[in-house]
């Protein structure tokens, strides 16, 4: 994890880092939309015109009537969505590397009053139908939590994406087993940009019941959208949001940035740029000695396997990165990543591996 930073002076500008796409600031389109919503006053708790318009734009984007809710962050979005899909005695099947398992501090279990996460091994963070079937049927007695939901990440924690065909095959198995399919879409935009498909093709048309659409990592200051494609699953969901402290009194400031992102196309443009930066680093490092990629580069993430001495040499040169998945250095790119800075990273990697 990152080391504590010294307080910055008012004039200090830190070097751009690629440890996380959360490092990036707010993109102009989101900022402009928030500024527009800040002119004058508006009704509270989602009764404002910005929230209504944003919800309408989601329905246009996904080409279907769906229920939309806004939350402050991904932990709340995922946890509340899962809690709406299962009871406390149910199980939620997920990849062992999934964010809900490794980075939500038990929030999915907390908000569902005890639903157990049932983890399965996965290749590149992707869940396979046969693995779901094996776990779901491993035990059917009353002493074991009853599997009710499968949750997957799109793109995955390793930076890989599920194709529409892969999702359809997975959802067919899930439906056969009488379960629901939830998608953690913290980087859903990156998956759309990578696959060059419509959002509908890799969500409800492929069998996804609920999507948590990430805005924060795509250029917004804060905010995720919970999209219920099966509207009957959203009954009373607004009460869950209120009880969990996710009903914003000034909801327009969570909703308005989505308007700016969708109307301008920034949601997809930002993701495509971040993905392109990952591909640029990959191209610069082809043939580099002592460095290899741990996972396929399909979105905005590059995992590099290198000797511990190499990783330390990069840290000594001021680079920040995480090594919590697979032991390799993770470099994550965002909407405002600079190609010139990506080149600086590549130059340093090539230099320390000579």
C-alpha positions in Angstrom: 0.0 0.0 0.0 1.0 3.6 -0.4 3.3 5.2 2.2 2.1 8.4 3.9 2.9 11.6 2.0 4.2 14.8 3.4 1.8 17.7 3.3 2.1 19.6 0.0 2.8 23.2 -0.1 0.2 25.4 -1.9 2.5 25.5 -5.0 3.7 21.9 -5.1 2.5 19.7 -8.0 3.3 16.0 -7.5 4.5 13.9 -10.3 1.8 11.9 -12.0 1.6 8.4 -10.7 -0.1 5.3 -12.0 -0.7 3.4 -8.8 -4.5 3.9 -9.1 -7.0 5.5 -11.4 -8.4 7.1 -8.2 -5.4 9.4 -8.2 -6.9 11.4 -11.2 -8.8 14.6 -10.7 -12.2 15.4 -12.0 -12.6 15.6 -15.8 -13.8 18.9 -17.3 -17.2 17.4 -18.4 -18.1 16.2 -14.9 -16.8 19.4 -13.3 -18.8 21.6 -15.7 -22.0 19.6 -15.0 -21.5 20.0 -11.3 -21.0 23.8 -11.7 -24.2 24.0 -13.7 -26.1 22.2 -11.0 -24.6 24.6 -8.4 -26.4 27.6 -9.9 -29.3 28.4 -7.7 -31.3 26.0 -5.6 -33.2 22.7 -6.3 -35.4 20.2 -4.5 -33.5 17.7 -2.3 -33.3 13.9 -2.0 -33.4 13.2 -5.7 -36.5 15.3 -6.5 -34.5 17.6 -8.7 -34.4 17.8 -12.5 -30.8 16.7 -12.8 -31.5 13.4 -11.1 -34.5 12.8 -13.4 -32.5 13.7 -16.5 -29.5 11.5 -15.5 -31.8 8.5 -14.9 -33.3 9.1 -18.4 -29.9 9.1 -20.0 -29.0 5.8 -18.3 -32.2 4.3 -19.9 -31.2 5.7 -23.3 -27.6 4.4 -23.0 -28.8 0.9 -22.0 -31.7 0.9 -24.5 -34.1 -0.3 -21.9 -36.4 0.7 -19.0 -34.4 0.2 -15.8 -34.3 1.5 -12.2 -31.4 3.8 -11.3 -30.1 4.7 -7.9 -27.0 6.8 -7.0 -24.6 6.0 -4.2 -21.4 7.8 -3.0 -19.0 4.9 -3.6 -18.5 1.5 -5.0 -18.4 -0.3 -1.6 -21.9 0.9 -0.8 -23.2 0.3 -4.4 -22.0 -3.3 -4.5 -22.9 -4.2 -1.0 -26.4 -2.7 -1.2 -27.1 -4.3 -4.6 -26.1 -7.7 -3.3 -28.2 -7.3 -0.2 -31.2 -6.7 -2.4 -30.6 -10.0 -4.2 -30.3 -12.4 -1.3 -31.3 -13.1 2.3 -29.0 -13.6 5.2 -28.9 -17.4 4.7 -27.8 -17.1 1.1 -24.4 -17.4 -0.5 -22.8 -15.0 -3.0 -20.4 -16.7 -5.4 -17.4 -14.5 -6.4 -13.8 -14.8 -7.7 -11.3 -15.1 -4.9 -9.6 -12.0 -6.2 -12.8 -10.0 -6.5 -13.1 -6.6 -4.8 -16.1 -7.7 -2.7 -14.0 -10.4 -1.2 -10.7 -8.6 -0.7 -11.4 -4.9 -0.4 -14.8 -4.2 1.0 -14.1 -4.8 4.7 -16.9 -7.2 5.1 -19.5 -4.7 3.8 -21.4 -7.2 1.6 -21.9 -9.5 4.5 -22.8 -6.6 6.8 -25.5 -5.0 4.6 -27.0 -8.4 3.8 -27.1 -9.3 7.5 -24.8 -12.2 7.0 -24.9 -13.6 3.4 -21.7 -15.6 3.0 -19.2 -14.9 0.2 -18.3 -18.2 -1.5 -15.1 -17.8 -3.4 -13.8 -19.7 -6.4 -10.4 -19.8 -8.0 -10.4 -18.0 -11.4 -8.1 -17.5 -14.3 -7.4 -13.8 -14.8 -10.1 -13.0 -12.3 -12.8 -14.3 -14.6 -15.5 -16.7 -13.4 -16.3 -19.8 -15.5 -19.7 -21.4 -15.7 -18.4 -24.9 -14.7 -16.8 -23.4 -11.6 -20.1 -21.8 -10.6 -22.0 -25.1 -11.2 -19.5 -27.1 -9.2 -19.7 -24.8 -6.2 -23.5 -24.3 -6.4 -24.1 -28.0 -6.4 -21.3 -29.0 -4.0 -23.6 -28.9 -1.1 -27.4 -28.6 -1.1 -28.1 -29.4 2.6 -29.6 -27.0 5.0 -26.3 -26.6 6.9 -24.6 -24.7 4.1 -25.5 -21.3 2.8 -27.8 -21.5 -0.3 -26.0 -20.0 -3.3 -28.3 -17.2 -4.7 -26.1 -14.7 -6.5 -23.0 -14.6 -8.7 -21.1 -11.4 -8.7 -18.4 -10.6 -11.3 -16.2 -7.7 -12.1 -16.1 -6.0 -15.5 -13.3 -5.3 -16.1 -11.8 -7.7 -13.6 -9.3 -6.9 -10.9 -6.5 -8.2 -13.2 -7.6 -5.9 -16.1 -9.3 -8.5 -18.2 -12.7 -8.2 -19.8 -15.7 -10.6 -20.3 -16.9 -10.8 -23.8 -20.7 -10.8 -24.5 -20.5 -14.5 -25.4 -18.7 -15.3 -22.1 -21.3 -13.4 -20.1 -24.2 -15.1 -21.9 -22.7 -18.5 -21.3 -22.2 -17.7 -17.6 -25.7 -16.2 -17.2 -27.3 -19.3 -18.8 -25.7 -21.5 -16.1 -26.7 -19.0 -13.4 -30.3 -18.9 -14.5 -30.4 -22.7 -14.8 -29.3 -22.8 -11.1 -32.0 -20.3 -10.1 -29.5 -17.5 -9.2 -29.1 -13.8 -10.0 -26.1 -12.2 -11.8 -24.6 -9.0 -10.4 -21.9 -7.0 -12.1 -19.3 -4.9 -10.3 -18.7 -2.3 -13.0 -16.2 0.0 -11.2 -14.4 0.0 -14.6 -17.4 -0.8 -16.8 -16.6 2.0 -19.1 -13.1 0.6 -19.8 -14.7 -2.8 -20.7 -17.1 -1.1 -23.2 -14.2 0.8 -24.7 -12.1 -2.4 -24.9 -14.8 -4.5 -26.4 -16.2 -1.7 -28.7 -19.7 -2.8 -27.9 -22.8 -1.2 -26.6 -23.4 -1.2 -22.8 -26.6 -3.2 -23.4 -24.7 -6.0 -25.1 -22.6 -6.8 -22.1 -25.3 -6.2 -19.4 -29.0 -7.1 -19.7 -28.8 -8.6 -23.2 -26.2 -11.0 -21.8 -28.2 -11.8 -18.7 -27.0 -9.3 -16.1 -29.6 -8.4 -13.5 -27.9 -5.6 -11.7 -25.0 -3.4 -12.6 -23.0 -1.1 -10.4 -21.7 1.5 -12.9 -18.5 3.2 -11.7 -18.1 7.0 -12.2 -15.3 7.8 -9.8 -12.6 5.9 -11.7 -13.8 7.3 -15.0 -13.3 11.0 -14.2 -16.0 11.9 -11.7 -15.3 13.3 -8.2 -17.5 10.8 -6.5 -20.5 8.6 -7.3 -21.6 5.2 -8.6 -24.9 4.3 -10.2 -26.8 1.1 -9.3 -28.8 -0.1 -12.4 -31.5 -2.7 -11.9 -32.4 -4.2 -15.3 -34.9 -6.5 -13.5 -37.0 -3.8 -11.9 -38.8 -6.1 -9.6 -35.5 -6.7 -7.8 -35.4 -2.9 -6.9 -38.5 -3.0 -4.7 -37.9 -0.8 -1.6 -34.3 -0.3 -2.6 -34.5 3.4 -1.8 -35.1 2.4 1.8 -31.8 0.4 1.8 -30.0 3.5 0.4 -31.5 5.7 3.1 -30.7 3.3 5.9 -27.1 2.9 4.7 -26.5 6.6 4.6 -26.4 6.7 0.8 -29.4 9.0 0.1 -27.8 12.3 -0.7 -29.7 15.3 0.4 -28.2 17.3 -2.5 -28.6 14.4 -4.9 -28.1 16.6 -7.9 -24.4 16.7 -7.3 -24.2 12.9 -7.6 -26.5 12.9 -10.6 -25.4 15.9 -12.7 -21.9 14.6 -13.5 -23.4 11.7 -15.3 -25.3 14.1 -17.5 -22.0 15.8 -18.5 -20.3 12.4 -19.0 -23.1 10.9 -21.2 -24.0 14.0 -23.2 -20.4 14.7 -24.1 -19.4 11.1 -24.7 -16.6 11.6 -22.1 -17.5 8.4 -20.3 -16.3 6.3 -23.3 -13.6 8.7 -24.4 -12.0 8.8 -21.0 -12.0 5.0 -20.8 -10.6 4.6 -24.3 -7.7 7.0 -23.5 -6.9 5.1 -20.3 -6.9 1.8 -22.2 -4.7 3.3 -24.9 -2.1 4.3 -22.2 -2.0 0.7 -21.0 -1.4 -0.5 -24.5 1.3 2.1 -25.0 3.2 1.0 -22.0 2.9 -2.6 -23.1 4.2 -1.8 -26.6 7.2 0.1 -25.1 8.2 -2.9 -22.9 8.0 -5.7 -25.6 11.2 -7.5 -25.5 12.4 -6.0 -22.3 14.7 -8.3 -20.3 13.5 -9.5 -16.9 10.0 -8.1 -17.3 6.8 -9.8 -18.3 3.1 -9.2 -18.0 1.2 -11.3 -15.5 -2.2 -11.0 -17.2 -3.5 -10.0 -20.6 -3.8 -6.3 -21.0 -7.4 -5.7 -22.1 -8.4 -2.5 -20.2 -6.5 0.2 -18.4 -4.3 -2.0 -16.3 -0.8 -3.5 -16.7 0.6 -6.0 -14.2 4.4 -6.5 -14.6 6.3 -9.3 -13.1 9.9 -8.4 -12.3 12.7 -9.2 -9.8 12.2 -7.6 -6.3 15.4 -5.6 -7.0 13.8 -4.2 -10.1 10.7 -3.2 -8.3 12.7 -1.5 -5.5 14.7 0.3 -8.1 11.5 1.8 -9.5 10.4 2.8 -6.1 13.7 4.4 -5.5 13.1 6.5 -8.6 9.9 7.7 -7.1 7.3 5.5 -8.7 4.2 4.4 -6.8 2.5 1.1 -7.4 0.8 -1.8 -5.7 1.8 -5.5 -5.6 -1.2 -7.0 -3.9 -2.4 -9.2 -6.8 0.1 -11.8 -8.0 3.1 -10.0 -6.5 3.6 -8.0 -9.7 3.6 -4.2 -10.0 0.2 -2.8 -11.0 0.1 0.3 -13.2 -3.3 1.8 -13.7 -4.1 4.5 -16.2 -6.9 7.1 -16.1 -8.7 9.7 -18.2 -5.9 12.3 -17.8 -2.8 10.0 -17.9 -0.1 11.6 -20.0 1.5 9.6 -22.7 4.7 11.5 -22.0 4.6 10.4 -18.4 3.9 6.8 -19.5 7.1 7.1 -21.6 9.0 8.2 -18.6 7.8 5.1 -16.7 8.8 2.9 -19.7 12.2 4.5 -19.9 12.9 3.9 -16.2 11.7 0.3 -16.4 14.0 -0.3 -19.4 16.9 1.4 -17.7 16.7 -0.5 -14.4 16.4 -3.9 -16.3 19.5 -3.5 -18.5 
